[in-house]
């Protein structure tokens, strides 16, 4: 070639050097090759485009597994990807060894790699020699470290024995990969098969319950704690002639048996079998030994975790009751979800107790009579909390079965828990809600010991927090009193009682957690069982991780929830439509002025979808004036009744406050600095209608507000 002559085409130069070119785009999964590259792949010498599957069929499977790692590493480091692979024919025989060099680039938009490279034949090394299986990157140590890092992370994340075995089966070791794996355990003086991969189901039969004294590599590894490496069938047959026939039928060429050791104790053995000769160089033995250690640790952790889960779930199942036969006219549903960390046991519980009196000995008829619902939460999430929970549950059943009223039941149980705690340095308390139910009338009588109030979902979907009288948590004061609250569950209404875990799980406090639960209760359409599932899923499912509060600050807690629904009355086989009137009732005693705030909140919840916020504010203001007037100017208690009725946009709100005082209220004109006397003036200004009704003993003052359709816009 003379100076100044044009250079030959790149393709001509490469063809003269017996070097092919190829282009691979992982986003399309297609590989374009020129004629020389096609020839080197064992195909007709013509340019063509192949799929990844077609190219993979021409390469040794071990080499193909390593190509992905090489490409990712080279793209991350901005270096050339140099790969030496073996080309196979249709019968699985090696026809040549080629070297490929390329510079991969990564497209972040498509999340794909693009590679343009060359392919050139190299001298084939001796099969089974170190050169025949050296790392395709040419840097064995870097490839090994990357593999061990990935393997360690994957095994550390495995939470069960099955997951550990799946991870082990998917490991692709640098430069060599087994095509058969088996994990042996030990029971007494015999081997067991924990799991295997690369064999057909049933192939493990001869190796199950094999005596440790058997002349078999895995048995020797367990006996001695030392690894056994067999590089050829001849070596296997010469060293273990009695058990060689068991391994011969799998047509493997090399084997490695390594001890699974944890804290100095050999708990089993790991077999890695290869379909091609492996000489087990020091580097290869180092990789296998490290994987065996990680595998032993992972299996030990998984076994311990599975034992703990089985123990805790069995303990919890034995302590949790079933709700029993169907209750006529009512639907019941309950859920319990233990905390996610540690032993999955805790102090939350629920129970359903048939009560004595007026029923026959028939179990079904006894269930049709009165019964009690119990929801409780012992302090803590450990075995002691679970043990105390079981004792409290038995005590509650015993006292309830004796026929005691709700207040007496909780008083006796509190004294019982206080006595237990006094005998231990680990003092615990418990919250509890005890509800006695008459399914025929829907009347409930509740006593509460430091537990969250029940929630009522009315027939039209309105949800109210039902304030009830309560006392101290159980076990704090042996002489504590637990007042009883009585109300009626109307047809179509559902009562929910729960532990604080349902409200606060996911980083919520009592206020934000209650709003989340209220939304679920209002929007749900379905039966009681599906509602229970929806509540648990809302706070314990994946969606709970996208709510308020950083994950690090979220306190996980046990969740227990119990739903009691009174069925709607039926006419002609169909449920009667829900009543058009919402109603709430509340008493405010002279000794409980703080319940005025509860009454205001109750009224706001009753009017949660009222069209005019100004009218809601006016109603709350007038209610405060009426209740305060009773507490200040009489020595009697006040009874609040609030109702909302009619079609949306034309509804009527009526609020009544009744007391036993004899003096009727009079409208006055207070001075500018007067501290009282404005109640009736405000009512006259803000109410659409109002009045005072004398009773035989006492009086009722009432007011009404009317919803305007214009407010809906």
C-alpha positions in Angstrom: 0.0 0.0 0.0 1.4 3.4 -1.0 1.2 6.5 1.0 -2.0 8.4 0.2 -4.0 5.3 -0.9 -7.4 5.0 0.8 -7.6 2.6 3.7 -9.6 -0.6 3.2 -13.0 -1.0 4.7 -13.1 -2.1 8.3 -15.0 -5.2 7.4 -12.4 -6.3 4.8 -9.6 -5.9 7.4 -11.4 -7.9 10.0 -12.4 -10.6 7.5 -8.7 -10.9 6.5 -7.9 -11.4 10.2 -10.6 -14.1 10.6 -12.5 -11.7 13.0 -16.2 -11.3 12.9 -18.4 -8.3 14.0 -21.6 -8.4 15.9 -24.2 -5.9 17.4 -26.5 -6.7 20.4 -29.4 -4.6 21.7 -30.9 -6.0 24.8 -34.0 -3.8 24.4 -35.0 -5.7 21.3 -33.3 -9.0 22.2 -31.7 -9.2 18.8 -28.1 -9.9 17.8 -26.8 -9.0 14.3 -23.7 -10.8 13.1 -21.6 -10.6 9.9 -20.6 -13.6 7.8 -17.4 -14.3 9.8 -19.1 -14.1 13.2 -21.9 -16.4 11.9 -19.2 -18.9 10.9 -17.5 -18.8 14.2 -20.9 -19.4 15.9 -21.2 -22.6 13.8 -23.8 -21.2 11.4 -23.7 -20.7 7.7 -21.2 -17.9 6.7 -23.7 -15.2 5.9 -24.8 -12.0 7.6 -27.9 -12.7 9.8 -29.9 -11.5 12.8 -30.4 -13.9 15.7 -32.5 -13.8 18.8 -30.8 -14.0 22.2 -32.2 -17.6 22.6 -30.6 -18.6 19.3 -27.2 -17.2 20.3 -27.5 -18.8 23.8 -28.1 -22.2 22.2 -24.7 -21.9 20.6 -22.8 -21.1 23.8 -21.8 -23.1 26.7 -24.4 -22.5 29.5 -21.7 -21.6 32.1 -20.2 -19.0 29.8 -23.6 -17.5 29.0 -24.4 -17.1 32.7 -21.2 -15.1 33.1 -21.7 -12.8 30.2 -24.4 -10.8 32.0 -22.1 -10.0 34.9 -19.3 -9.1 32.6 -21.4 -6.6 30.6 -22.8 -4.9 33.7 -19.4 -4.6 35.3 -17.8 -3.2 32.1 -20.6 -0.7 31.6 -20.4 0.5 35.2 -16.6 0.9 35.1 -16.4 2.2 31.5 -14.0 -0.6 30.4 -13.9 -3.2 27.7 -15.9 -6.4 28.2 -13.6 -9.2 27.3 -15.3 -12.6 27.2 -13.9 -16.0 26.3 -16.7 -18.5 25.5 -17.1 -22.0 24.2 -19.2 -22.6 21.1 -21.3 -25.8 21.1 -22.9 -27.8 18.4 -26.4 -29.3 18.3 -25.1 -32.4 20.3 -23.7 -30.3 23.1 -20.0 -30.7 22.0 -17.5 -27.9 22.1 -16.4 -27.1 18.5 -14.2 -24.0 19.2 -13.4 -21.3 21.8 -13.7 -17.7 20.8 -12.8 -14.4 22.4 -15.2 -11.4 22.1 -14.3 -7.8 22.9 -16.8 -5.0 23.1 -17.6 -1.7 24.9 -21.1 -1.8 26.3 -23.2 1.3 26.9 -26.3 1.5 29.1 -29.5 3.4 28.0 -31.2 4.6 31.2 -34.4 5.4 29.4 -34.9 2.0 27.9 -33.0 0.3 30.8 -31.1 -1.7 28.2 -27.5 -2.3 27.0 -26.1 -1.8 23.5 -22.9 -3.6 22.5 -20.8 -3.6 19.3 -17.9 -6.1 19.4 -15.6 -8.5 17.6 -15.4 -12.3 17.6 -12.1 -14.2 17.1 -11.2 -17.8 17.5 -8.5 -18.7 20.1 -6.6 -21.9 20.8 -8.8 -24.3 22.8 -7.3 -25.2 26.2 -7.3 -28.7 27.6 -10.8 -29.5 28.9 -11.0 -29.4 32.7 -7.8 -27.4 33.1 -7.8 -24.0 34.9 -7.4 -22.2 31.6 -10.4 -24.0 30.3 -12.6 -22.5 33.1 -10.9 -19.2 34.0 -13.1 -16.2 34.5 -14.3 -14.8 31.3 -13.4 -11.3 32.3 -9.8 -12.3 32.8 -10.1 -11.0 36.4 -11.0 -14.0 38.6 -10.7 -12.3 41.9 -12.9 -9.3 41.0 -15.6 -11.7 39.6 -15.4 -13.9 42.6 -15.8 -11.0 45.1 -18.8 -9.7 43.2 -20.4 -13.1 43.1 -19.9 -13.7 46.9 -21.3 -10.3 47.7 -24.5 -11.0 45.7 -24.8 -14.5 47.1 -24.4 -13.3 50.7 -27.0 -10.6 50.3 -29.5 -13.0 48.7 -29.0 -15.7 51.4 -29.2 -13.1 54.2 -32.6 -12.0 52.9 -34.1 -15.5 52.7 -36.5 -16.0 55.6 -37.5 -19.7 55.2 -35.7 -22.9 54.3 -37.5 -23.0 51.0 -36.3 -19.5 50.1 -32.7 -20.5 51.1 -32.8 -23.5 48.8 -34.2 -21.4 45.9 -31.4 -18.9 46.3 -28.8 -21.7 46.4 -30.2 -23.3 43.3 -30.0 -20.0 41.4 -26.3 -19.2 42.2 -24.1 -18.9 39.1 -20.5 -19.2 40.3 -17.8 -17.4 38.5 -16.1 -19.7 36.0 -18.0 -22.8 37.0 -21.6 -23.6 37.9 -23.0 -26.9 39.3 -26.0 -28.4 37.5 -27.1 -30.5 40.6 -27.4 -29.5 44.2 -28.5 -31.3 47.4 -28.6 -30.2 51.0 -28.3 -32.9 53.6 -29.4 -32.6 57.2 -29.0 -34.9 60.2 -31.6 -36.6 62.4 -30.1 -38.7 65.1 -27.6 -41.0 63.4 -29.0 -40.7 59.9 -28.9 -38.3 56.9 -32.0 -36.5 55.6 -32.6 -34.6 52.4 -33.6 -31.0 53.2 -33.8 -30.1 49.6 -32.3 -30.7 46.1 -32.1 -29.1 42.7 -31.3 -30.5 39.3 -32.7 -34.0 40.0 -36.1 -35.4 39.3 -38.7 -35.8 42.1 -38.1 -39.1 43.8 -34.4 -39.3 42.9 -33.6 -38.6 46.5 -35.1 -41.8 47.7 -31.9 -43.9 48.2 -30.3 -41.1 50.2 -33.0 -40.5 52.7 -32.4 -41.9 56.2 -29.0 -43.1 55.2 -26.9 -44.1 58.2 -24.0 -41.9 59.0 -21.7 -44.9 59.0 -22.4 -45.5 55.3 -19.5 -45.2 52.9 -21.0 -42.1 51.2 -19.3 -38.7 50.7 -22.0 -36.7 52.5 -22.0 -39.1 55.5 -18.2 -38.8 55.7 -18.4 -35.0 55.6 -20.9 -35.0 58.5 -18.8 -37.4 60.5 -15.5 -35.6 60.0 -16.4 -32.0 59.3 -14.0 -32.0 56.3 -14.9 -31.3 52.7 -14.6 -34.0 50.0 -13.7 -33.1 46.4 -14.1 -35.6 43.6 -12.8 -34.4 40.2 -13.8 -37.5 38.1 -16.1 -40.5 38.1 -13.0 -42.7 38.4 -11.9 -40.9 41.6 -15.5 -41.3 43.0 -15.6 -45.0 42.2 -12.2 -45.7 43.6 -12.9 -43.9 46.9 -16.5 -44.9 47.4 -17.1 -48.1 45.5 -20.1 -49.2 47.5 -22.2 -46.1 46.9 -20.8 -45.3 43.4 -23.8 -47.0 41.7 -26.1 -44.6 43.4 -24.3 -41.6 41.9 -23.5 -43.2 38.5 -27.0 -42.9 37.1 -26.9 -39.1 37.3 -24.1 -38.9 34.7 -22.1 -36.2 36.5 -18.4 -35.7 36.0 -17.3 -33.9 39.3 -18.6 -33.5 42.8 -17.9 -31.3 45.8 -19.3 -32.2 49.3 -18.9 -29.5 51.9 -19.8 -29.4 55.6 -22.5 -27.0 56.8 -21.1 -25.8 60.1 -22.6 -23.4 62.5 -20.9 -22.4 65.8 -18.5 -25.4 65.5 -21.3 -27.9 65.0 -21.7 -29.7 61.6 -25.5 -29.6 60.9 -25.4 -31.2 57.5 -23.6 -31.3 54.1 -24.0 -29.5 50.8 -23.4 -31.3 47.5 -22.5 -29.5 44.3 -22.4 -31.8 41.2 -21.0 -30.8 37.8 -21.8 -32.1 34.3 -18.2 -31.4 33.2 -14.8 -32.0 34.7 -13.7 -29.7 37.5 -10.2 -29.9 39.1 -11.2 -27.8 42.1 -8.3 -25.3 42.2 -7.6 -23.4 45.5 -9.6 -20.5 44.2 -12.6 -22.7 43.3 -12.4 -24.5 46.7 -12.3 -21.1 48.4 -15.5 -20.0 46.6 -17.3 -23.3 47.4 -16.2 -23.1 51.1 -17.5 -19.6 51.5 -20.8 -20.4 49.9 -21.2 -23.4 52.2 -20.6 -21.3 55.3 -23.1 -18.7 54.1 -25.6 -21.4 53.3 -25.2 -23.0 56.7 -25.8 -19.7 58.4 -28.9 -19.0 56.3 -30.3 -22.4 56.9 -29.7 -22.1 60.7 -31.5 -18.7 60.7 -34.4 -19.9 58.6 -34.8 -23.0 60.8 -34.8 -21.0 64.0 -37.3 -18.5 62.5 -39.6 -21.2 61.3 -39.5 -22.9 64.7 -40.3 -19.6 66.5 -43.2 -18.9 64.0 -44.6 -22.4 64.5 -44.4 -22.1 68.2 -45.9 -18.6 68.4 -48.6 -19.3 65.9 -49.5 -22.5 67.7 -49.5 -20.7 71.1 -51.6 -17.9 69.7 -54.1 -20.3 68.0 -54.6 -22.2 71.2 -55.4 -18.9 73.1 -57.6 -17.3 70.4 -61.2 -18.5 70.5 -63.6 -19.1 67.6 -66.8 -17.1 67.5 -68.9 -20.2 67.6 -72.3 -20.9 66.0 -74.3 -18.3 64.3 -76.2 -15.8 66.5 -79.7 -15.3 65.2 -80.2 -11.7 63.9 -76.6 -10.8 64.2 -73.3 -11.2 62.3 -69.9 -11.5 64.0 -66.4 -11.2 62.6 -63.0 -11.0 64.3 -59.4 -10.7 63.2 -56.0 -11.0 65.0 -52.7 -10.0 63.4 -49.5 -10.3 65.6 -46.8 -7.8 65.4 -44.2 -8.4 62.6 -41.1 -8.5 64.8 -39.7 -11.2 67.0 -41.9 -14.0 68.4 -45.3 -13.4 66.9 -47.1 -13.5 70.2 -48.6 -10.6 72.2 -51.1 -9.6 74.7 -54.1 -8.7 72.4 -57.1 -11.0 72.6 -60.8 -11.2 71.9 -63.5 -13.6 73.2 -67.1 -14.4 72.9 -68.7 -15.9 76.1 -72.2 -17.4 76.3 -73.9 -16.0 79.5 -76.2 -18.0 81.9 -79.9 -17.3 82.4 -83.0 -18.2 80.5 -81.6 -20.6 78.0 -81.8 -24.4 77.6 -78.9 -26.8 77.7 -78.8 -27.0 74.0 -75.6 -25.3 72.7 -77.3 -23.7 69.7 -80.2 -22.3 71.9 -77.6 -21.1 74.5 -76.0 -19.1 71.7 -79.3 -17.5 70.8 -79.5 -16.0 74.3 -77.3 -13.3 75.9 -73.5 -13.4 75.3 -70.5 -11.2 76.1 -67.9 -9.8 73.8 -64.4 -9.1 75.2 -61.6 -7.2 73.7 -58.3 -6.8 75.7 -54.7 -5.8 75.4 -52.0 -6.8 77.9 -49.0 -4.5 78.0 -46.1 -5.9 76.0 -45.5 -8.2 72.9 -43.7 -11.1 74.5 -44.3 -14.5 75.9 -45.2 -13.1 79.3 -47.8 -10.9 77.8 -49.3 -13.9 76.0 -49.3 -15.9 79.2 -51.1 -13.1 81.1 -53.5 -12.8 78.3 -54.4 -16.5 78.6 -54.9 -16.1 82.4 -57.1 -13.0 82.0 -59.2 -14.7 79.4 -59.8 -17.7 81.7 -60.6 -15.4 84.6 -63.0 -13.3 82.5 -64.8 -16.4 81.4 -65.1 -17.7 84.9 -66.5 -14.5 86.4 -68.9 -14.0 83.4 -70.2 -17.5 83.6 -71.1 -16.9 87.3 -73.6 -14.3 86.1 -71.8 -11.1 87.2 -72.7 -7.8 85.6 -70.1 -6.1 83.3 -68.8 -3.7 86.0 -68.4 -6.6 88.5 -66.6 -8.8 86.0 -64.0 -6.1 85.3 -63.6 -5.2 89.0 -62.9 -8.9 89.9 -60.5 -9.4 86.9 -58.6 -6.2 87.9 -58.1 -7.5 91.4 -57.0 -10.8 90.0 -54.4 -9.2 87.7 -53.1 -6.9 90.5 -52.6 -10.0 92.7 -50.6 -11.7 90.0 -48.4 -8.6 89.3 -47.7 -8.2 93.0 -46.0 -11.6 93.0 -43.7 -10.7 90.1 -41.0 -8.0 89.5 -42.4 -7.6 85.9 -45.5 -5.6 86.7 -48.0 -5.4 83.8 -51.4 -3.9 83.3 -54.1 -4.5 80.7 -56.9 -2.6 78.9 -60.2 -4.3 78.4 -63.7 -3.7 77.0 -66.5 -6.0 78.1 -69.9 -5.8 76.4 -72.9 -7.8 77.3 -75.2 -8.3 74.3 -78.9 -9.2 74.1 -79.4 -10.3 70.4 -83.2 -10.1 70.6 -83.4 -6.4 71.6 -80.0 -5.3 70.4 -79.3 -3.8 73.8 -75.6 -3.6 74.9 -74.2 -2.9 78.3 -70.5 -2.0 78.2 -67.8 -1.6 80.9 -64.4 -0.2 79.9 -61.0 -0.4 81.5 -58.7 2.1 79.8 -59.6 0.7 76.4 -60.5 2.6 73.2 -64.3 3.4 72.9 -66.4 1.4 70.5 -67.3 2.7 67.1 -70.8 2.6 65.6 -71.4 2.5 61.8 -75.1 3.5 61.4 -77.4 2.0 58.8 -76.8 4.9 56.3 -73.0 4.6 56.6 -72.5 7.4 59.2 -69.7 6.5 61.6 -69.7 7.7 65.2 -67.2 7.2 68.0 -69.5 6.0 70.8 -68.3 7.5 74.1 -68.7 5.2 77.1 -67.9 5.5 80.8 -64.7 3.9 81.8 -62.2 3.2 84.6 -58.5 2.6 85.0 -56.7 -0.3 83.1 -56.9 -3.6 84.8 -54.3 -4.4 87.5 -53.5 -0.8 88.5 -56.0 -0.3 91.4 -57.6 -3.4 93.0 -60.5 -1.3 94.2 -61.2 0.5 90.9 -64.8 1.0 89.7 -66.0 0.4 86.2 -69.2 2.2 85.4 -71.6 0.7 82.8 -72.9 2.3 79.7 -76.1 1.1 78.1 -77.2 1.7 74.5 -79.1 -0.1 71.6 -77.6 -1.4 68.4 -80.3 -0.6 65.8 -81.0 -2.8 62.8 -78.5 -2.3 60.1 -75.9 -0.9 62.5 -72.4 -2.3 63.1 -70.3 -1.9 66.2 -66.5 -2.2 66.0 -64.2 -2.7 69.0 -60.5 -3.0 68.6 -57.1 -2.6 70.2 -55.0 0.5 69.7 -52.8 -1.4 67.2 -55.6 -1.1 64.5 -55.5 2.7 65.0 -51.9 3.6 65.6 -50.0 1.1 63.3 -48.2 2.8 60.4 -47.0 5.9 62.2 -50.4 7.3 63.1 -51.6 8.7 66.4 -55.1 8.2 67.8 -56.5 11.1 65.8 -55.1 10.4 62.4 -55.5 6.7 62.9 -59.1 7.1 63.7 -59.7 9.2 60.5 -58.1 6.4 58.5 -60.4 3.8 60.0 -63.4 6.0 59.7 -62.9 6.3 56.0 -62.8 2.6 55.5 -65.9 2.1 57.6 -67.8 4.8 55.7 -66.9 3.6 52.2 -67.0 -0.1 52.6 -69.8 -2.0 50.9 -70.1 -5.7 51.8 -70.7 -8.1 54.6 -69.1 -8.1 58.0 -66.3 -10.6 57.1 -65.2 -8.5 54.1 -65.2 -5.3 56.3 -62.9 -7.0 58.8 -60.5 -7.9 56.0 -60.6 -4.4 54.6 -59.8 -2.9 58.0 -56.8 -5.1 58.6 -55.5 -4.6 55.0 -55.8 -0.9 55.3 -53.4 -0.7 58.3 -51.3 -3.8 57.8 -51.0 -4.2 54.0 -48.5 -2.6 51.6 -50.6 0.6 51.4 -49.9 1.4 55.1 -46.3 2.1 54.1 -47.3 5.1 52.1 -49.0 7.0 54.9 -47.8 9.6 57.4 -44.6 9.2 59.3 -41.2 7.9 58.4 -40.9 4.1 58.6 -38.2 4.3 61.3 -40.6 6.0 63.6 -43.6 3.7 63.1 -44.4 1.6 66.2 -45.7 -1.8 65.1 -48.3 -3.3 67.4 -50.6 -6.3 67.5 -54.0 -5.8 65.8 -57.2 -7.2 67.2 -60.6 -6.2 65.8 -64.1 -7.5 66.5 -67.3 -6.5 64.5 -70.9 -7.0 65.7 -73.6 -6.2 63.1 -77.3 -6.3 63.7 -79.2 -7.4 60.6 -81.9 -5.3 59.1 -85.4 -6.4 59.5 -86.8 -8.3 56.6 -90.2 -8.1 54.8 -91.0 -10.6 52.2 -87.5 -12.0 52.2 -85.8 -8.7 51.5 -84.0 -6.4 53.9 -85.9 -3.3 54.9 -84.2 0.0 53.7 -82.1 1.7 56.4 -84.1 4.3 58.4 -84.0 7.9 57.2 -83.3 9.2 60.7 -79.8 9.3 62.4 -79.9 9.5 66.1 -77.4 9.7 68.9 -78.0 9.8 72.7 -75.6 10.9 75.4 -75.8 11.7 79.1 -73.7 14.5 80.8 -73.6 14.1 84.6 -72.9 17.0 87.0 -69.6 15.3 88.0 -68.5 14.9 84.4 -68.4 18.4 82.8 -65.7 17.2 80.4 -68.4 15.2 78.6 -69.6 18.5 77.1 -66.7 18.3 74.8 -67.6 14.7 74.0 -71.1 15.8 73.2 -69.9 18.5 70.8 -67.7 16.0 69.0 -70.6 13.5 68.8 -72.8 16.1 67.2 -70.1 17.1 64.6 -69.7 13.4 63.6 -73.5 13.1 63.3 -73.4 16.1 60.9 -70.3 15.1 59.0 -72.0 15.4 55.6 -74.2 18.4 56.4 -74.0 20.9 53.5 -73.4 24.1 55.6 -70.3 24.2 57.9 -71.7 27.4 59.4 -74.9 25.6 60.5 -72.8 22.8 62.0 -70.8 25.4 64.0 -74.0 27.0 65.1 -75.5 23.7 66.2 -72.3 22.9 68.2 -72.4 26.4 69.9 -76.0 26.1 70.8 -75.5 22.6 72.2 -72.7 23.8 74.4 -74.9 26.6 75.8 -77.7 24.2 76.5 -75.6 21.7 78.3 -73.6 24.3 80.2 -76.9 25.9 81.4 -78.0 22.6 82.9 -74.7 22.0 84.7 -74.5 25.6 86.0 -78.1 26.4 86.9 -79.4 23.0 88.1 -78.1 20.1 90.2 -79.3 17.5 87.8 -77.8 15.5 84.9 -78.5 16.4 81.2 -79.7 14.0 78.5 -78.8 14.8 74.9 -80.8 13.5 72.0 -79.8 14.6 68.5 -81.5 13.5 65.3 -81.0 14.1 61.5 -83.8 13.1 59.1 -85.0 13.7 55.6 -83.6 13.7 52.1 -80.1 15.1 51.5 -80.4 18.8 50.8 -83.7 19.1 52.7 -82.8 17.5 56.0 -83.9 18.6 59.4 -81.6 18.6 62.5 -83.2 18.5 65.9 -81.3 18.7 69.2 -83.0 18.2 72.6 -81.5 18.6 76.0 -83.5 17.3 78.9 -82.9 17.8 82.7 -84.9 17.3 85.9 -84.8 20.9 87.0 -88.1 22.7 87.8 -87.1 26.2 86.7 -87.9 27.1 83.1 -85.4 29.2 81.2 -86.2 32.8 80.5 -84.9 35.1 77.8 -82.8 37.9 79.3 -80.9 40.9 78.0 -77.4 40.6 79.5 -75.2 43.5 79.8 -72.0 44.0 77.8 -69.8 42.5 80.5 -72.2 39.8 81.7 -70.8 36.3 81.9 -74.2 34.5 81.3 -77.7 35.0 80.1 -77.0 34.8 76.3 -78.2 31.2 75.8 -81.8 31.8 74.6 -80.7 34.9 72.7 -78.2 32.8 70.7 -80.9 30.1 70.1 -83.3 32.7 68.9 -80.7 34.2 66.5 -79.3 31.0 65.1 -82.0 28.4 65.2 -84.7 28.0 62.6 -87.1 26.9 65.3 -86.8 26.3 69.0 -88.9 25.8 72.2 -89.1 24.7 75.8 -91.3 21.7 76.7 -92.2 21.2 80.4 -92.2 17.6 81.6 -93.7 15.9 84.6 -90.3 16.2 86.3 -88.1 18.7 84.6 -88.1 20.2 81.1 -86.7 19.8 77.5 -85.3 22.6 75.5 -84.9 22.0 71.8 -83.9 23.7 68.6 -84.0 22.8 64.9 -81.9 23.7 61.8 -83.0 23.1 58.2 -80.6 22.2 55.4 -80.9 24.4 52.3 -80.5 22.8 48.8 -78.6 26.0 47.8 -75.8 25.1 50.3 -75.0 21.9 48.4 -73.6 23.9 45.5 
